[in-house]
Amino acid sequence: MTSFKRRSLLLGTLAVLLVNACAGSPTAQNPETGSPAGTAAPLVVGSIPDQDPEKVQRQAEKLAAYLESKLGVPVKYQPVTDYAAAVTAFKVGDLDLVWFGGLTGVQARLQVPGAQAIAQRDIDEQFTSVFIANTQSGIAPFTDLKDLNTLKGRTLTFGSESSTSGRLMPQYFIQQAGMTLSDFKGEVGFSGNHDATIKLVEAGTYEVGALNSQVWESRVAEGAVDTNKVQVIWTTPPYYDYHWVISPEVEERYGQGFIQKVQVAFTELDPANPDQKEVLGLFGAAKFIPTKNENYSQIESVGRQIGKIQ
């Protein structure tokens, strides 16, 4: 074999070895998550559209930026059109981590074995709904559940059909007072979200509405409600409500223990940090606290009673 041929063979062998080495070499790992640095698929975050869409998007985008900085993986916010779409997106794996109400959180977890409720706001352990009325209706405020009977023959709107605070629990308390939805005048309405409920009652389209107490209080504080036209007439007893639900598939993607890291990231949101205080404020929370699936057993029971969970 000539010297030229030997050199050509040697160069060819080295090229093959170099290609194989590059193809088989391990990708650099993110030290925080064990995921390939810079190449990990994003953690996709979603939220039920329970308020004005711009408010929901701002909440979620600020939180996504915080989580990305804490977890060391890319985080993407994906909006959905309605409550049912959030549940479906979680079921099929399009969303990994979702801000659900009590009912939608239960619906989603029942369809994804291993899904976990991991965090809720401090206010969600003792959450309430409010019934509001147009002041021209002449309906006086009351304090006793049985006085819901005074609403017979009035028009009523809920929020979304799948809302815990804007439909499920208000309907449950109506039933506890010995009433059915047929006791109201005409068809009960479904506004779509809490902000819309306020506006419909304020305008007199419906005499009575039921919604999330935290949204009501926030809108009043913002000066977004004409309290000369609409007022609270009753506040419900407390129940568990909103919470974050995470898919078990994230641990296959980012490594064992990742779910706990996400939970810790929520509980470490610090109001002393201006950016983190803004995130908490957008969610109407002083802090996030750990939660677990068992906390929503009452919601599941009520959901089955009224046919929202099969």
VMD Tcl script that draws the C-alpha trace (Angstrom):
set ca {
  {0.00 0.00 0.00}
  {1.41 3.38 -0.98}
  {2.08 6.13 1.53}
  {-0.73 8.21 -0.09}
  {-3.26 5.39 0.30}
  {-2.26 4.81 3.92}
  {-2.74 8.51 4.70}
  {-6.16 8.53 2.98}
  {-7.29 5.45 4.90}
  {-6.10 6.93 8.18}
  {-7.89 10.22 7.55}
  {-11.09 8.40 6.59}
  {-10.97 6.26 9.73}
  {-10.43 9.32 11.90}
  {-13.39 11.07 10.26}
  {-15.67 8.10 10.94}
  {-14.52 7.90 14.54}
  {-15.10 11.63 14.99}
  {-18.64 11.45 13.59}
  {-19.50 8.46 15.77}
  {-18.05 10.14 18.84}
  {-20.12 13.27 18.25}
  {-23.29 11.28 17.63}
  {-22.83 9.20 20.74}
  {-21.56 11.87 23.09}
  {-23.88 12.80 25.97}
  {-25.71 16.14 25.89}
  {-24.84 18.61 28.63}
  {-27.26 18.35 31.53}
  {-28.99 21.14 33.41}
  {-27.60 20.76 36.97}
  {-30.92 21.82 38.55}
  {-33.23 19.45 36.69}
  {-31.11 16.76 35.05}
  {-32.68 17.75 31.71}
  {-30.59 18.57 28.61}
  {-29.55 22.20 29.04}
  {-31.15 24.45 26.46}
  {-32.91 21.57 24.68}
  {-35.62 20.52 27.14}
  {-39.21 20.68 25.95}
  {-41.04 23.51 27.71}
  {-43.19 23.03 30.78}
  {-46.56 24.17 29.41}
  {-48.69 26.11 31.89}
  {-52.39 26.86 31.52}
  {-55.25 28.44 33.45}
  {-59.02 28.31 33.42}
  {-60.34 31.58 31.89}
  {-62.37 32.56 34.94}
  {-61.85 36.33 34.60}
  {-61.24 38.89 31.88}
  {-58.83 37.17 29.40}
  {-56.21 39.94 29.66}
  {-56.04 39.55 33.45}
  {-55.70 35.76 33.14}
  {-52.91 36.07 30.56}
  {-50.97 38.60 32.65}
  {-51.23 36.34 35.72}
  {-49.96 33.31 33.85}
  {-47.15 35.00 31.93}
  {-45.69 36.59 35.07}
  {-45.85 33.25 36.85}
  {-44.28 31.43 33.88}
  {-41.29 33.79 33.98}
  {-40.86 33.15 37.71}
  {-41.09 29.37 37.35}
  {-38.58 29.36 34.50}
  {-36.05 31.19 36.67}
  {-36.64 28.84 39.64}
  {-36.83 25.50 37.84}
  {-34.15 25.96 35.18}
  {-36.38 24.69 32.36}
  {-38.25 26.63 29.69}
  {-41.82 27.48 30.74}
  {-44.54 28.44 28.26}
  {-48.04 29.78 28.91}
  {-50.74 28.35 26.67}
  {-54.19 30.05 26.81}
  {-57.41 28.06 26.42}
  {-60.87 29.11 25.28}
  {-62.97 27.84 28.19}
  {-63.02 25.65 31.31}
  {-63.72 22.42 29.41}
  {-60.82 23.12 27.04}
  {-58.43 23.41 30.00}
  {-59.52 19.99 31.27}
  {-59.21 18.42 27.82}
  {-55.78 19.96 27.18}
  {-54.51 18.55 30.48}
  {-56.01 15.14 29.70}
  {-54.30 14.83 26.29}
  {-50.98 16.22 27.54}
  {-51.03 19.63 25.87}
  {-50.85 21.28 29.30}
  {-48.52 20.08 32.07}
  {-49.45 22.41 34.93}
  {-52.84 24.09 35.21}
  {-54.52 26.62 37.50}
  {-57.90 24.96 38.01}
  {-60.95 25.70 40.09}
  {-62.03 23.01 42.52}
  {-64.38 21.26 40.08}
  {-62.19 21.39 36.97}
  {-59.21 20.27 39.04}
  {-61.10 17.16 40.14}
  {-62.38 16.52 36.60}
  {-58.84 16.76 35.22}
  {-57.21 14.55 37.86}
  {-59.79 11.81 37.42}
  {-58.80 11.58 33.76}
  {-55.03 11.55 34.32}
  {-53.95 8.82 36.75}
  {-51.17 10.07 39.00}
  {-51.98 13.76 38.56}
  {-51.49 15.74 41.75}
  {-52.92 18.87 43.33}
  {-49.77 20.56 44.62}
  {-50.44 24.16 45.65}
  {-53.22 26.61 46.43}
  {-53.45 30.18 47.65}
  {-53.77 30.83 51.35}
  {-57.37 31.95 50.71}
  {-58.38 28.71 48.97}
  {-58.71 26.67 52.17}
  {-61.67 28.82 53.18}
  {-63.03 30.09 49.88}
  {-66.50 31.57 49.45}
  {-68.93 32.67 46.77}
  {-71.17 35.70 46.89}
  {-74.69 36.18 45.62}
  {-75.13 39.69 44.26}
  {-78.31 41.53 43.26}
  {-79.23 44.57 41.26}
  {-80.28 47.23 43.76}
  {-83.40 48.02 41.73}
  {-84.63 44.46 42.38}
  {-85.48 45.35 45.98}
  {-83.77 42.18 47.28}
  {-82.43 42.81 50.80}
  {-79.18 41.22 52.05}
  {-79.52 38.20 54.38}
  {-77.25 35.99 56.48}
  {-79.07 32.64 56.74}
  {-78.86 29.97 54.05}
  {-82.59 29.27 54.29}
  {-83.28 32.84 53.18}
  {-82.13 31.88 49.68}
  {-85.81 31.03 49.33}
  {-86.49 34.77 49.00}
  {-84.91 34.53 45.54}
  {-87.72 32.34 44.15}
  {-89.19 33.87 41.04}
  {-86.11 36.03 40.38}
  {-83.77 35.83 37.38}
  {-80.34 34.30 38.12}
  {-77.05 33.93 36.29}
  {-74.07 31.77 37.20}
  {-70.60 32.19 35.66}
  {-69.16 29.31 33.65}
  {-71.09 26.03 33.74}
  {-67.94 24.37 35.16}
  {-67.06 27.06 37.69}
  {-66.76 25.92 41.30}
  {-67.35 29.33 42.87}
  {-69.61 30.65 40.12}
  {-71.87 27.63 39.66}
  {-71.13 24.36 41.50}
  {-71.13 25.55 45.11}
  {-73.82 28.23 44.65}
  {-76.10 25.58 43.13}
  {-75.23 23.22 45.99}
  {-76.26 25.81 48.59}
  {-79.44 26.56 46.64}
  {-80.29 22.86 46.90}
  {-79.43 22.88 50.60}
  {-82.06 25.60 51.02}
  {-84.65 23.24 49.52}
  {-84.80 24.91 46.11}
  {-84.16 23.80 42.53}
  {-83.12 25.88 39.53}
  {-86.71 25.69 38.28}
  {-87.70 27.95 41.21}
  {-86.02 30.88 39.43}
  {-87.68 32.91 36.71}
  {-86.97 31.65 33.20}
  {-83.76 29.85 32.29}
  {-80.79 30.23 34.60}
  {-77.97 32.01 32.76}
  {-74.29 31.17 32.36}
  {-72.24 34.32 31.80}
  {-68.92 32.59 31.08}
  {-66.81 34.24 33.79}
  {-67.04 36.21 37.04}
  {-66.44 39.64 35.52}
  {-69.27 39.08 33.05}
  {-71.60 38.05 35.90}
  {-70.98 41.36 37.68}
  {-71.67 43.35 34.53}
  {-74.89 41.47 33.71}
  {-76.33 42.05 37.19}
  {-75.11 45.63 37.30}
  {-76.90 46.26 33.98}
  {-80.11 44.64 35.25}
  {-80.02 41.84 32.66}
  {-80.34 39.46 35.62}
  {-81.60 40.35 39.07}
  {-79.21 37.98 40.86}
  {-75.77 36.53 40.12}
  {-73.37 34.14 41.86}
  {-69.61 34.49 41.66}
  {-66.18 34.18 43.22}
  {-65.94 36.40 46.33}
  {-62.27 37.24 45.70}
  {-63.01 38.57 42.20}
  {-65.92 40.61 43.59}
  {-63.79 42.16 46.32}
  {-60.96 42.90 43.88}
  {-63.23 44.61 41.37}
  {-64.87 46.71 44.09}
  {-61.42 47.75 45.39}
  {-60.41 48.71 41.83}
  {-63.50 50.88 41.49}
  {-64.72 48.69 38.61}
  {-68.17 48.07 40.16}
  {-70.99 50.58 40.52}
  {-72.10 49.70 44.04}
  {-75.10 51.98 43.63}
  {-76.42 49.46 41.11}
  {-75.28 46.10 42.50}
  {-74.61 44.76 46.01}
  {-73.76 41.54 47.85}
  {-76.84 39.93 49.37}
  {-75.31 36.73 50.77}
  {-71.92 35.06 51.29}
  {-71.73 31.27 51.29}
  {-70.09 29.02 53.89}
  {-66.43 28.22 53.05}
  {-65.05 25.37 50.92}
  {-61.79 24.37 49.17}
  {-61.41 25.84 45.69}
  {-58.62 26.91 43.31}
  {-55.40 24.91 43.03}
  {-52.51 23.95 40.76}
  {-52.60 20.45 39.24}
  {-49.52 18.87 37.65}
  {-49.19 15.91 35.30}
  {-47.07 12.92 36.37}
  {-45.41 12.98 32.93}
  {-43.22 15.93 33.95}
  {-41.01 13.61 35.99}
  {-40.33 11.49 32.91}
  {-39.23 14.64 31.09}
  {-37.33 16.52 33.80}
  {-36.39 13.83 36.29}
  {-37.58 12.32 39.56}
  {-38.46 14.88 42.21}
  {-39.44 17.57 39.72}
  {-43.03 17.77 41.00}
  {-41.76 18.57 44.47}
  {-39.49 21.26 43.00}
  {-42.51 22.88 41.36}
  {-44.44 22.76 44.64}
  {-41.53 24.35 46.50}
  {-41.27 27.06 43.83}
  {-44.88 28.04 44.54}
  {-44.48 28.05 48.32}
  {-41.27 30.11 48.07}
  {-42.97 33.04 46.31}
  {-41.91 35.85 48.61}
  {-43.94 39.07 49.06}
  {-40.73 40.79 50.20}
  {-39.43 40.44 46.62}
  {-41.13 43.08 44.42}
  {-41.40 40.85 41.32}
  {-42.71 37.92 43.32}
  {-45.09 40.17 45.23}
  {-46.55 41.20 41.86}
  {-47.16 37.54 40.96}
  {-48.90 36.93 44.28}
  {-50.94 40.10 43.86}
  {-52.12 39.07 40.40}
  {-53.46 35.87 41.94}
  {-55.01 37.70 44.88}
  {-52.84 35.77 47.34}
  {-50.62 36.60 50.29}
  {-48.82 33.30 49.66}
  {-49.19 29.83 48.11}
  {-49.38 26.80 50.38}
  {-49.14 23.03 49.73}
  {-52.31 21.09 49.06}
  {-53.29 17.51 48.18}
  {-55.93 15.64 46.21}
  {-57.92 14.63 49.30}
  {-58.78 18.27 50.07}
  {-61.24 18.29 47.17}
  {-63.36 15.30 48.16}
  {-66.33 17.57 48.97}
  {-66.06 19.17 45.52}
  {-66.02 15.74 43.90}
  {-69.09 14.67 45.89}
  {-71.04 17.80 44.97}
  {-69.94 17.49 41.34}
  {-71.37 13.99 41.20}
  {-74.61 15.15 42.82}
  {-75.31 17.75 40.16}
  {-74.02 15.64 37.28}
  {-70.78 17.48 36.47}
  {-68.71 14.41 37.36}
  {-69.79 11.00 36.12}
}
mol new
graphics top color blue
foreach p $ca { graphics top sphere $p radius 0.5 }
foreach p [lrange $ca 0 end-1] q [lrange $ca 1 end] { graphics top cylinder $p $q radius 0.2 }
display resetview
